[in-house]
């Protein structure tokens, strides 16, 4: 229920409270008292109907005022329905898990930060099918396109360096992601390719993979991960894990070319915050389409309250001037 003129509801306490206060004052001002030694004899006589109805006219007047204010506020019954249809998009994340992704210029390292931000991205896209391809020297599908994002997030957590042979097969990783999406009937298909190196492995050139993606109408957003200058990378040696310094550089020209050829964009993530902002930008660029139809019908419902208010007033008049009528000299 809703009200067309809710302002009139304010008059309920404004009118009712002074009426109650005035009635209470008048009732006690007009009280008469008689002192008697014993009330036992009076207790044997039951109260008459007039005594029980003594305050009924006042209560009816209060009810009439409340109902009248309610009617003036014009209560309305609302029939409302809405139907919405969502058109999700297909998103495949191609994630580099090579040894250089363990560099610690991002916290705790590039790979873990990339996984964390990707997980947040997935959680914010409930209507989309999202999958995961990982690559290093080779590439495989960690998770095909799915709307079961809880499963996908768990599979993200299990991704780690050493799952496959080391290296950076960007072209192979991209081609694998394209292969997973090419048969999709969804109008919008996107690949997010995240790497920190240059293509040095695999049988497919990155530009060739980009051409294939373009053929299937797939946009590729490329993300280069890594700060400028030197960074520390852990390596396993016979003496245990040690750190070596590495120059943070990769083939930005190739990544830009892939993005431009497929209608996507290239981004550079140099720290935790910039990587987070990149995922937020992609999220805004690839918003899910939403169509909503709403229908509302309001039916006036003030008449029952108006009739009830008039009935209370009529009943008050009957009680006050006929049933509880007093004769004074």
HUTAGI-V243425 format. One record per helix or strand of 2 or more residues. SS is the DSSP state (h for helix, s for strand). FROM is the first residue (numbers start at 1). TO is the last residue. If there is no record, write none. Layout:
ss=SS from=FROM to=TO
ss=SS from=FROM to=TO
//
This chain:
ss=s from=2 to=3
ss=h from=6 to=29
ss=h from=40 to=43
ss=h from=49 to=52
ss=h from=56 to=72
ss=s from=75 to=87
ss=s from=90 to=96
ss=h from=99 to=102
ss=h from=110 to=123
ss=s from=129 to=135
ss=s from=139 to=146
ss=h from=149 to=157
ss=h from=170 to=181
ss=s from=189 to=195
ss=h from=206 to=215
ss=s from=218 to=225
ss=s from=229 to=237
ss=s from=240 to=248
ss=h from=252 to=262
ss=s from=266 to=269
ss=h from=272 to=285
ss=s from=289 to=300
ss=h from=303 to=323
//
